[in-house]
Amino acid sequence: AIRPNPALWSPNEVAAALRRSGSEMVYLSANAHLLSTTAPLLLLVSSTWPERVSASADEEQAACVAFRRTTGCSPAGARDSQMDAGCDELVRSEWSGFCECAAGAGFTTMEVGCGHVNEFTCAQACSERWRQMQGVDASAASEEVESAPRSTEDVDSDLEKLYRRGKQFYVVGNIELAIRHYREALRSDPDHKASKADYKKLKKLQRAMAEAESKLPRTVEGGRKVQLEQRENAETALKYLDEALAVAPPAVYRAELFAHLCKCHTTLKNGDKATHSCAEHKRLDGGSTGSRLYMAEAHILNEQFDAASGEYHSILETDENHRESREGLQLIEKLKRRAGQVDYYKILGIGRSATEKELKRAYHKMAVQYHPDKYAAKSEADAAEADKKFKEIARAYEVLGDEELRRKYDLGEDPDEQQQGGGQRGGNFRPMHHGGQRVHVHFG
């Protein structure tokens, strides 16, 4: 209750009175006034004072959401929500996945594959990771908040406190609380330029991140059609990720955004871009296990096998039973053995990310160029060379045009071993047709 007074009470006067009495209040607009009467005036409480909001906000930041289990013994594997574990449940060594912390902030920690040595709970992991983030981001948050514009009328006003508190939440990664504070500030003063600018920027970032995450490539079983859908989703996700980065968000967001960029470029087999984005994610994420796995995949994509091995070995130094690292090293050995063999992609002049349509187009062009009929009037040596080249082109298309053979070839397996026992086509194979329709070759 507020003692009646014949004068108008300002919001600051009401706030001071309530703080002295230990009460809580909703934030009052800068233009609001309380007109006393002869009767006591009661103020109904519908939310908390900003300082009280911030006190519980730190606890919310560190809160665990759940342990998100994944399939395939990899933290990057497909999600299965029915397998998720509680925050206080011990994460077993045969599980793979990651801890999701603070639904508002959306950060993750403890990305583990099957066979990890140390068992833990996500409640502890989230708390420890949040303390680390506070230590890393404290100086950045202080700089950004200190450089935030201040109102000229009253630097210490409650409106300014709301704005600066929202800025703090934004810098440390809590989008929901930041937006909540900006909205409250704009309710008080719809023309507050700093709050309006940051609110628009943060909403744009939130939308772009949500759209990108909905299109991120997933580890799922499926044939070429599914792979094409994954590629299309990755292309779409890249557009939203570029929008999010254009906002120039703080480091806590950039770590996650570059992880998504890394995954998309690796899926699309964009070698240089995958290397750059994965390296940036690794730097921003402090060299976590998940970032090293992404980095290794980018190195393999670029056939930088020694660098990829180095990433896997660094993980095994801390977790000697890390399954995905051991499988990665086995894959590298297969790919090294194949390095001296024929490269079917190179024969057709296409990249490893080529679509089925691009593959057919390249094959048709090369087959026309080296078709034996075109060399019938040439010298015997030229005709023999063209016939040899044509057979290589035909074999390359036979392997890469087959969904299962291409998948195994990309995994470093020898496709010739897959067709032993009469499965291989003979040397006279002339696959000059697409989709069951024969291609008529016309020579000028």
N, C-alpha and C positions, 0 to 999 in steps of 0.2 A: 504494500500500500504506500501511496505517496501522499505526504501531508498537503492539504489544500493550500493554495496560494493564489491571490488575486491576479498575479502576473502570468504571462505565458512562460512555460518552461521550455528551454531549448533541449534538443536531443542529448547534448553533452551533459547538461545538468541532470537530466533523468538518468543517464547512464552512470554518472558519478554516484548519484543517490543509491541506485540499485547495486552498484559494485560494493559500496560501503555496507549495504545490508546483506550482501552475499547472495542476492537474487540473480536470476538469469533473465534475459530479455531478448526479444527479436531485435535485429538491427533496424533502427529508425531512420527514415529518410532525412536528408539534410534540411528539407523544407517542412518537416513535420513539427507540429507544436502541440502541446498538451494544455488545454484550457481547464483550470481547476474550478471546481464548484465548491459549495459549502459542504459537500459530502466527500468522504475519502475516495480516492481514485485508485482502482485496482488495474494492474497491468497483467493481462493473461500471457502466459509464456507459451510460445509455439515452436521455438528453436533455441539454440544456444548462442551466447555471446561469442564473437569471433575468436577471442583468446581461448575460450573453452573448446571451440571447434578444433583449434590447432593442437591442443593438448592431446585430444583423442586421435587426432589425425596421424601422429607419429606411430601410435599403436596400430592403426589401420594399415599404414604403409608396410609394417613388418609382418602383418598377418598372413598366415598360410591359407591357401585356397584348397589345394589337394595335391596329391602325387598323381600326375597324369601318366598312366602306363601306356607303353607303345608296343607294337608287334615287331618281330624280326630281330629282337635283341639289340635294337639300336634306338637311341633317343630321338633320331630323326625318322623313325618308323611310323606306320599308320597308327592313329589314335584309336583307342577302344574305351569309351567312357564307362562301360560296364565293369572294366577292370580297375578303375581309379581307386586309390587308397586314401584313407584319412590322414590328416596332418600329424597325428600322434602315433600312427601305425609305423612300425619299423619297416623300412624299405629293404627287402631281401635281396640277396646277391644274385638270384636268378631273374630278377625283374629288370626291365629297361624302361626308361622314361625320364621325366624331369619334374621338379617341384614348381608349381605355379604359386606365386606370392602376390598378395594384395590385388584383388580383382580390379581396383581402381587404377593401380599403377601398371599392372600387366607385365611385371618382370618375372623372369624365371631363373632358376639356379639348379645346381646338382644334376646336370645332364649325364646320365649313366647308361651304360650298356650292360648286358648280362655278364655276370662274373666279377662285378666290382667287389673289392675286398672289404671296404668299410661300410657297415650298415648304419643307417641314420634315420632320423625322422625329419619330415619337411618343416615341422614347426621350428625345430632348431636351425635347419638350413636357411629358412627364410629370414629368421632373426639375424643370423650371422651375416648373410648376404646384404641385408639392409644396413647393418652397421658399417660394412665395408663401403657400400654406396654412399652413405652419409659422409664417410671420411674422404672418399674420392671426389664427391660432388660438392662438398661444403664450400671450398674456395670458389668454385665456378658459380654456385648458387649465390654466394655473397657478392661476387663481382656483378652478376647480372641484376640482382636486386638493388645493389647500390647504384647501378647505372640506370635503373628504371626511372622514367620521368616522374617528377613530383608535381603536385598541384601548386600553383602560386599562392592560393588563398590561405591554405592551412596544411602545412606539411604533416602535422601530427593529428590530422582529423581522422575520425573513424572511417570515413570513406577511403582515405589514403591507406589506412591500416588494412582494410579489406583487399584493396588492390595489391598491395605489397605481399600480403599473405598468399593471395592467389598466384602471384609471380613465383613465390617460393615453392609452392606445390607444383607448378608447371616445370620448374627447373629440375626438381628431383624426381619427376616422372609420374605424378598423380594427376592424371587428366581430369578425373571426375571432381575431385575436390577443388582443383584450380578453376574449373568452369563454374562450380557452385559459388565460389567467392566472387568471380567476375560478374556473374549474374546478379548477385546481391548488391555489388557496387553499382551496377547499371540500373537497378531498381531505384537506388538512392539518387543517382544522377545519370540519366540516359545519355547525356552529352559528354560524359567523362572520356576524353579521347584515349588515354592510355588503356583503360579497361576495355573500351570498345575495340581498339586495334588488337589487343592480345586475345580477346574473346573470339574475334573472327579468325585469327590465325590458328588458335587452338582447335576450334570447331573444324576448320579445314584439315588440320593434321589428324584429328580423330576420325573424320570421315574417310580420308585417304588410307589410313592404316587399317581401318575395318574392311574396306573394299579390297585392299591388297591381300589381307589375311584370308579372305573368303575365296581367293583365287590361287593361293599358293599351291605348288605341285605337292602331291601326296605320294607316299610310298604305297602303291597298290598293285595288285596282280592284274594283268590284262595284256591284250595283244596290241597290235599296231594302232588300232582305233583308239584305245585308251591312252596310248602314248601321245597320239596326236592331240587328244583333248587336253592332256597335261601340258603340252607345248602351247596350245592356245591360251590356257589359263595362265601360264607363266608370262606370256606376252602381255596379257591384260594386267596382271599383277605389276609388271614393270612400270606401266604407265602411272598407276596409283602410287607406287613407291617413289617415282620421280617427283610426283606432286607433293608427297610428304616431305621429301628432302628439300624441295624448293622453299619450304617454310623456314628452313634453317633451324631445326629444333635442337635442343641441348643434347649433350652426349648420351644421356640415358636413353633417349629415343633412337639416336643414330646407330647404337650398337644393334638394336633389334632390326632396324631398317636395312642395315648392311648385311645382316644374316639372311634376310629375305631376298635381297638382291643376289647374294652369293648363291642361294639355292636355285633361284630362277635362271641365272646365267649358266649354272652348271647343267640344269635340265635342258636348256636350249643349246648347250655345247658352245657357248660363246667364250672361247678360251681366255683371251686377254681380259675381258670384262669380269669373268669368273674369278680370275687370279686377283684382280684389283679389289673387288668387293669382298672376297673372302679374307684377304689380307687386312683390309680395313676393319672387318668384323672381329678378326682375331685381336687386333690392336685395342679396339674399344672394349672388348669383352675380357681383356686381361689374360688371353691365352688359355681360355677354358677348354675342357675336353671336346665339347661340341664344336667350338671354333676351329680346333685343330683337325677334327674329322672333316669339316667342310673344306679346310685348306688343302688337306691331302687329296680330296676328290678333285679339286681344281688343278692340282699339280698332275694328277693322273690324266685328266682331260688334255693337258698340254704336253703329255708324255715326258714330264719332268719326274721320272721315277725315283731318283735319289732324294729329291726334296720331299716327295710324298712319303718315302720310307722314313725319313727323318721325323716327320710329324707323328707317324704311327709309333716309332720307337720312343719318342718323348712321352707318349701316353702310357706305353708299357712300362716305363721307368717307375711310374707311380701306381700302376695297376697292371701287374704282369699277366693277369688273366683276362684282360680286356678283349672280348671276343671280336668286336668289329675291327680293331686294329690288327689282330692276327689274320683275319680274313682279308683285310686290305693288303697286307704283305704278301699273302699267297697270290692275290690277283696281280700284284706287281711282278712277281716271278713269272706268271703266265704271259703277261704282256711283254716282258723282256725277251722271253723265248720266241715270241712271235715277231719281234722287231726285225729279225733277219729274214722273215718270210714275206711273201707277196702282200702288198697293201691293196685290197680291192677298192677302197675308197679313192686311193690315188689313181688307180687304173681308170676309173670313171670320171676322175677330175671333180669330185664332190667332197664336201665335208662330212664329218660323222653325224652332223645334225640334219642332214638332208631328209626331206619328206619323201613319201612314196612317189608323189608327182614329180619332184625334182630328180629322183633316181631314174624314173622312166624316161624323162626328157634327156638326161645325160647319156643313158644307155643308147637310146635311139640315135642321138647325134654321133656317138662314137662308132656304133655299129654301121651306120651309113658310110662313115668316113673310111672304115677299114674292111668293108664287105668284099669278099674274094672276087665277086663278079666285076667289081670296079677295077681289079688288077689283072684281069684275064689277058689283056693285051700288053701288060708290062713285062719286064724281064723276069726270069725265073726266080732270081734272088728277091726282087721286090714283092713278087706274088707270095713267096714263102714267108717273108717277114710280115706281110699284111695278114696272111692266114693265121700266123702265130698270135699276132696282136688281136685279131678278131676272136680267137678262142679264149684269150685272157679276158676280154671284155664280156664274152658270153658267160664265163665262169664267175666273174665278179657280180654280174647281174643275177646269176642263178643263186648265189649265196645271199647277197644283200636284198634281193627281191623276195626271199622267203623269210617270213616273220620270225620263225623259230631259229633258223640258221643265223640270221643277222644278230639276234639277241645273244646267241652263244659266241658268235665271232667277236662281238663287242666286249664280251667277258673274257676274252683271251683264249678261248677254246679253238681247236683246229676243226674247221667245218668238214674237212675231208674225212676225219674220223667218224663224223656223224652219218656219212653216207656209204660206209663200207658194206659189203655184202650185196652189191648190185644196186645200191641206191643212187650212185653217181650216174650222170648222163654221159654219154659217149662223146668222143672228140668231134663228131659231126653235128653236135647240138647247134641249132640255129634258132634261138628263142626270139625271133623278130615278130612278136605279137604282144599286145597289151590288153589285159582283161578279156582274153578269149577271141580278140579280133586281130587278124593278121595285118601287119603293117606292110604296105606296098612301097618298096624302095624304088625311086626313080633317079637315075643318074643323068646328069646333064651332058 
